[in-house]
Structures are given as C-alpha cells and as structure tokens.
Amino acid sequence: MVLRLLFAPITGLAWIAEQIQERADTELDDKENLHKRLLTLQLAFDMGDISEEDFEEQEEELLLAIQALDDEQRRLAAEASDSE
C-alpha cells in the first residue's frame, strides 16, 4: 500500500503518456486516411470523373479535416508540455 502511494505520481504520468500516445496514433491513422482520400480525389479530378466544383468542395472539406487534426495534435503537445 505504501509503495503504491509512493509510485502513484509516476503511474499517473505513465497513464497520461499512454493516453496521449494512443490518441496520437489514432490521429496519425486518420490523417493518413485523409491524405489518401485527397490523393484519390485528385486522381478522380485529373481523370475527369468529377467536376472542378465538386473537386474544390471535397478538397476543402478534406483540407479542413487535416488542419483540425494538426491543431488537435499541437494542443495535445502543448498540454503535455504544460503538465511537466
């Protein structure tokens, strides 16, 4: 019991680090998928499968989603550095 209390801060920090790592991994997967969708969209436009208007609309949505993930990543990194 005493050892548990002594190591509680370390255990807590390790848990926080694991949570941040899990979220970062998920966001990287999400970001990679968004980049793949963006490439697919570009190819569809280049092949003439979609109109320029549709391309621009979908491209903007994907770029905003990528930006949101980047912003979240920076926020998490700032929070992690603040808690140290």
C-alpha positions as CSV (number, residue, x, y, z in Angstrom):
1,M,0.0,0.0,0.0
2,V,2.8,2.4,0.9
3,L,4.7,1.6,-2.3
4,R,1.5,2.2,-4.3
5,L,1.2,5.7,-2.8
6,L,4.8,6.4,-3.4
7,F,4.6,5.4,-7.1
8,A,1.2,7.0,-7.8
9,P,2.6,10.1,-9.4
10,I,4.8,8.0,-11.7
11,T,1.9,5.7,-12.5
12,G,-0.3,8.6,-13.2
13,L,2.2,10.2,-15.6
14,A,2.7,6.9,-17.4
15,W,-1.1,6.5,-17.9
16,I,-1.3,10.1,-19.3
17,A,1.6,9.3,-21.6
18,E,-0.1,6.2,-22.8
19,Q,-3.4,8.1,-23.5
20,I,-1.5,10.8,-25.5
21,Q,0.3,8.1,-27.5
22,E,-3.0,6.3,-28.3
23,R,-4.6,9.5,-29.4
24,A,-1.6,10.5,-31.5
25,D,-1.5,7.0,-33.2
26,T,-5.3,7.3,-34.0
27,E,-4.8,10.8,-35.3
28,L,-1.9,9.7,-37.5
29,D,-4.0,6.9,-38.9
30,D,-6.9,9.4,-39.5
31,K,-4.5,11.9,-41.1
32,E,-3.0,9.2,-43.4
33,N,-6.5,8.2,-44.5
34,L,-7.4,11.8,-45.2
35,H,-4.3,12.2,-47.3
36,K,-5.2,9.0,-49.2
37,R,-8.7,10.4,-49.8
38,L,-7.2,13.7,-51.0
39,L,-4.9,11.8,-53.5
40,T,-7.9,9.7,-54.7
41,L,-9.9,12.9,-55.2
42,Q,-7.1,14.5,-57.2
43,L,-6.8,11.4,-59.4
44,A,-10.6,11.4,-60.0
45,F,-10.4,15.1,-61.0
46,D,-7.4,14.5,-63.2
47,M,-9.2,11.6,-65.0
48,G,-12.3,13.8,-65.5
49,D,-14.5,11.7,-63.2
50,I,-15.6,14.7,-61.1
51,S,-16.3,18.3,-61.9
52,E,-14.0,21.1,-60.8
53,E,-16.7,22.4,-58.5
54,D,-17.1,19.0,-56.8
55,F,-13.3,18.6,-56.5
56,E,-12.9,22.0,-54.9
57,E,-15.7,21.4,-52.4
58,Q,-14.5,18.0,-51.4
59,E,-10.8,19.2,-51.3
60,E,-11.7,22.0,-49.0
61,E,-13.5,19.6,-46.6
62,L,-10.5,17.2,-46.6
63,L,-8.0,20.0,-46.0
64,L,-10.1,21.4,-43.2
65,A,-10.2,17.9,-41.6
66,I,-6.4,17.6,-41.9
67,Q,-6.0,21.1,-40.4
68,A,-8.3,20.2,-37.5
69,L,-6.2,17.1,-36.7
70,D,-3.0,19.1,-36.8
71,D,-4.5,21.7,-34.5
72,E,-5.6,18.9,-32.1
73,Q,-2.1,17.4,-32.2
74,R,-0.5,20.8,-31.3
75,R,-3.0,21.3,-28.5
76,L,-2.2,17.9,-27.0
77,A,1.5,18.5,-27.3
78,A,1.1,21.9,-25.5
79,E,-0.9,20.3,-22.8
80,A,1.7,17.5,-22.3
81,S,4.5,20.1,-22.0
82,D,2.4,22.2,-19.6
83,S,1.9,19.2,-17.3
84,E,5.6,18.5,-17.0
